[in-house]
Amino acid sequence: MTAVSRPRRNFLVGTAALLAHSLVSADGPPAPPLLLAEVLRGEVPLERYWVSEKLDGARALWDGRQLRFRSGREVAAPAWFLAGLPPEPLDGELWIARGRFEQLSGTVRRLQPVDEEWRRVRYMVFELPGGDGDFTQRLERLRGIVARAAVPWLAAVEQFRVADRAELDARLAAVVREGGEGLMLHRADAPYLTGRSDVLLKLKPQLDAEARVIAHLPGRGRLTGLLGALELETPTGVRFRVGSGFTDEERRNPPPVGSVITYRYRDLTAAGVPRFATYLRRRETF
């Protein structure tokens, strides 16, 4: 990749357009336009990328007045949390710490926020929606905005450079060893884009994807009376089964038929079936 590619939805969004898009309509709040990552495959010119840890949190967009999930639904954050955010639009993750997604999810989904719980949450930002210039220039402005806000619950995600693939792989190994998910790579020369684009890449030790639960398959032996496996269907219509990765509690109370789950897998067969798939969690609809 020697030039910034055109995403499937090549929107150049200004701040005014972003604010207009996030207004609640008669049909409910629309999902705001966001940049979505492609998977890092093969070799890329790493010297052209900023690298950061992939945080396992809840994506949230701040428009200067309201904080919304990627679905468009408003985040019921405490007034003091919102009052500390700057007037500039921000894109980032609500996050507590590595391995604390379930706690984070419970906190941010409450319609009545609990101050004590929200004191643990940080808004980790990595982009200026609608910002001018390339990503490096936006990153510099973002750091300044966070510094001026001077509140402990707002922070800029650390961005760093790597010299080569060996250093990138070493960074990935260190993050995973300490309980992190993986890494994100953002093209330094990229303008602000939305839609799925390879100006933003994700690198994880295992791939993950989502599928809809079609059926519950009963367990045998030790698992008699419990869930044995889920029969799943991908958005492209591929059906497969996942029988590992569940706790005993999840086997007693499995994700219902019709719900969507996230699973991890190593790669795909020629027929598009995930290989070595394991259950991760039920997808949270923020």
Solvent accessible surface area in square Angstrom, and as a share of the most:
residue,aa,sasa,rsa
1,M,84,0.38
2,T,115,0.67
3,A,70,0.55
4,V,52,0.30
5,S,42,0.27
6,R,191,0.70
7,P,9,0.06
8,R,183,0.67
9,R,114,0.42
10,N,60,0.31
11,F,97,0.41
12,L,132,0.65
13,V,16,0.09
14,G,35,0.34
15,T,57,0.33
16,A,82,0.64
17,A,54,0.42
18,L,0,0.00
19,L,55,0.27
20,A,65,0.50
21,H,75,0.33
22,S,3,0.02
23,L,96,0.48
24,V,91,0.52
25,S,60,0.38
26,A,114,0.88
27,D,144,0.75
28,G,25,0.24
29,P,50,0.31
30,P,46,0.29
31,A,57,0.44
32,P,8,0.05
33,P,12,0.08
34,L,9,0.04
35,L,9,0.04
36,L,33,0.16
37,A,11,0.09
38,E,57,0.26
39,V,40,0.23
40,L,15,0.07
41,R,163,0.60
42,G,55,0.53
43,E,138,0.62
44,V,18,0.10
45,P,29,0.18
46,L,12,0.06
47,E,110,0.49
48,R,90,0.33
49,Y,0,0.00
50,W,35,0.12
51,V,0,0.00
52,S,8,0.05
53,E,34,0.15
54,K,45,0.19
55,L,19,0.09
56,D,31,0.16
57,G,13,0.13
58,A,1,0.01
59,R,32,0.12
60,A,1,0.00
61,L,6,0.03
62,W,10,0.04
63,D,7,0.04
64,G,20,0.20
65,R,138,0.50
66,Q,44,0.19
67,L,1,0.00
68,R,10,0.03
69,F,0,0.00
70,R,121,0.44
71,S,43,0.28
72,G,0,0.00
73,R,80,0.29
74,E,78,0.35
75,V,2,0.01
76,A,30,0.23
77,A,12,0.09
78,P,6,0.04
79,A,86,0.67
80,W,57,0.20
81,F,0,0.00
82,L,40,0.20
83,A,87,0.67
84,G,16,0.16
85,L,13,0.07
86,P,14,0.09
87,P,111,0.70
88,E,57,0.26
89,P,16,0.10
90,L,0,0.00
91,D,2,0.01
92,G,0,0.00
93,E,25,0.11
94,L,0,0.00
95,W,27,0.09
96,I,15,0.08
97,A,33,0.26
98,R,86,0.31
99,G,74,0.71
100,R,93,0.34
101,F,15,0.06
102,E,113,0.51
103,Q,62,0.28
104,L,1,0.01
105,S,3,0.02
106,G,34,0.32
107,T,3,0.02
108,V,1,0.01
109,R,95,0.35
110,R,106,0.39
111,L,137,0.68
112,Q,147,0.65
113,P,45,0.28
114,V,60,0.35
115,D,72,0.37
116,E,122,0.55
117,E,35,0.16
118,W,0,0.00
119,R,148,0.54
120,R,102,0.37
121,V,0,0.00
122,R,90,0.33
123,Y,0,0.00
124,M,18,0.08
125,V,0,0.00
126,F,50,0.21
127,E,7,0.03
128,L,14,0.07
129,P,3,0.02
130,G,15,0.14
131,G,19,0.18
132,D,113,0.59
133,G,38,0.37
134,D,41,0.21
135,F,2,0.01
136,T,51,0.29
137,Q,94,0.42
138,R,2,0.01
139,L,3,0.02
140,E,111,0.50
141,R,102,0.37
142,L,2,0.01
143,R,92,0.34
144,G,24,0.23
145,I,11,0.06
146,V,22,0.13
147,A,73,0.56
148,R,173,0.63
149,A,25,0.20
150,A,84,0.65
151,V,30,0.17
152,P,112,0.70
153,W,39,0.14
154,L,7,0.04
155,A,23,0.18
156,A,29,0.23
157,V,11,0.07
158,E,125,0.56
159,Q,17,0.07
160,F,28,0.11
161,R,98,0.36
162,V,7,0.04
163,A,84,0.65
164,D,73,0.38
165,R,76,0.28
166,A,75,0.58
167,E,63,0.28
168,L,0,0.00
169,D,60,0.31
170,A,61,0.48
171,R,91,0.33
172,L,21,0.11
173,A,50,0.39
174,A,30,0.23
175,V,17,0.10
176,V,55,0.32
177,R,178,0.65
178,E,105,0.47
179,G,47,0.45
180,G,13,0.12
181,E,21,0.09
182,G,0,0.00
183,L,0,0.00
184,M,35,0.16
185,L,0,0.00
186,H,15,0.07
187,R,5,0.02
188,A,12,0.09
189,D,69,0.36
190,A,0,0.00
191,P,53,0.33
192,Y,10,0.04
193,L,7,0.04
194,T,0,0.00
195,G,1,0.01
196,R,81,0.30
197,S,2,0.01
198,D,34,0.18
199,V,1,0.01
200,L,20,0.10
201,L,5,0.03
202,K,45,0.19
203,L,18,0.09
204,K,23,0.10
205,P,82,0.52
206,Q,71,0.32
207,L,36,0.18
208,D,40,0.20
209,A,33,0.26
210,E,67,0.30
211,A,2,0.02
212,R,117,0.43
213,V,1,0.01
214,I,48,0.24
215,A,30,0.23
216,H,72,0.32
217,L,39,0.19
218,P,113,0.71
219,G,10,0.09
220,R,213,0.78
221,G,61,0.59
222,R,179,0.65
223,L,32,0.16
224,T,97,0.57
225,G,76,0.73
226,L,40,0.20
227,L,8,0.04
228,G,16,0.15
229,A,16,0.12
230,L,0,0.00
231,E,36,0.16
232,L,0,0.00
233,E,50,0.22
234,T,18,0.10
235,P,125,0.79
236,T,121,0.71
237,G,43,0.42
238,V,34,0.20
239,R,129,0.47
240,F,17,0.07
241,R,158,0.58
242,V,1,0.00
243,G,35,0.33
244,S,51,0.33
245,G,48,0.46
246,F,21,0.09
247,T,78,0.46
248,D,64,0.33
249,E,91,0.41
250,E,52,0.23
251,R,20,0.07
252,R,136,0.50
253,N,99,0.51
254,P,32,0.20
255,P,9,0.05
256,P,62,0.39
257,V,89,0.51
258,G,36,0.35
259,S,13,0.08
260,V,18,0.10
261,I,0,0.00
262,T,17,0.10
263,Y,6,0.02
264,R,68,0.25
265,Y,19,0.07
266,R,147,0.54
267,D,55,0.28
268,L,97,0.48
269,T,54,0.31
270,A,122,0.94
271,A,79,0.62
272,G,26,0.25
273,V,48,0.28
274,P,11,0.07
275,R,92,0.34
276,F,117,0.49
277,A,16,0.12
278,T,45,0.26
279,Y,16,0.06
280,L,44,0.22
281,R,51,0.19
282,R,120,0.44
283,R,99,0.36
284,E,49,0.22
285,T,92,0.54
286,F,24,0.10
